[in-house]
Amino acid sequence: MEPAELNKAVSDLAWWYGWPPEVMYRMTLAEFNGWLEQATRQIKAGYVKS
């Protein structure tokens, strides 16, 4: 993942889950990708953030 793409993904997960970026910076790449996949799945399934 390119740095610009990583920053966008961090921003998306921060918004979706309400996490500060520091939480994601401590994750392994595998953990981060897992959460990104879950967020993508939830969005495609029509979940909304309340």
MILOTOR-361634 format. One record per residue (C-alpha): residue in one letter; x, y, z. Coordinates in nm, 3 decimals, m for minus. Layout:
N
   r         x         y         z
   A         X         Y         Z
...
This chain:
50
   r         x         y         z
   M     0.000     0.000     0.000
   E     0.138     0.339    m0.099
   P     0.171     0.607     0.174
   A    m0.111     0.818     0.025
   E    m0.340     0.514     0.013
   L    m0.248     0.423     0.370
   N    m0.335     0.773     0.491
   K    m0.674     0.753     0.319
   A    m0.741     0.411     0.472
   V    m0.642     0.536     0.820
   S    m0.875     0.832     0.775
   D    m1.161     0.606     0.661
   L    m1.122     0.368     0.955
   A    m1.088     0.656     1.200
   W    m1.419     0.793     1.077
   W    m1.598     0.458     1.048
   Y    m1.498     0.316     1.386
   G    m1.426     0.640     1.572
   W    m1.068     0.541     1.647
   P    m0.782     0.787     1.681
   P    m0.506     0.727     1.426
   E    m0.266     0.615     1.701
   V    m0.473     0.299     1.749
   M    m0.425     0.199     1.387
   Y    m0.056     0.290     1.380
   R     0.001     0.027     1.651
   M    m0.170    m0.248     1.447
   T     0.015    m0.496     1.233
   L    m0.053    m0.465     0.863
   A    m0.257    m0.787     0.878
   E    m0.475    m0.649     1.160
   F    m0.519    m0.320     0.980
   N    m0.618    m0.493     0.656
   G    m0.864    m0.712     0.846
   W    m1.041    m0.408     0.990
   L    m1.036    m0.236     0.652
   E    m1.197    m0.543     0.493
   Q    m1.466    m0.548     0.764
   A    m1.544    m0.179     0.713
   T    m1.564    m0.233     0.337
   R    m1.796    m0.531     0.385
   Q    m2.019    m0.337     0.624
   I    m2.045    m0.041     0.389
   K    m2.127    m0.263     0.091
   A    m2.392    m0.440     0.301
   G    m2.560    m0.106     0.367
   Y    m2.457    m0.049     0.727
   V    m2.475     0.314     0.831
   K    m2.292     0.498     1.100
   S    m2.530     0.643     1.355
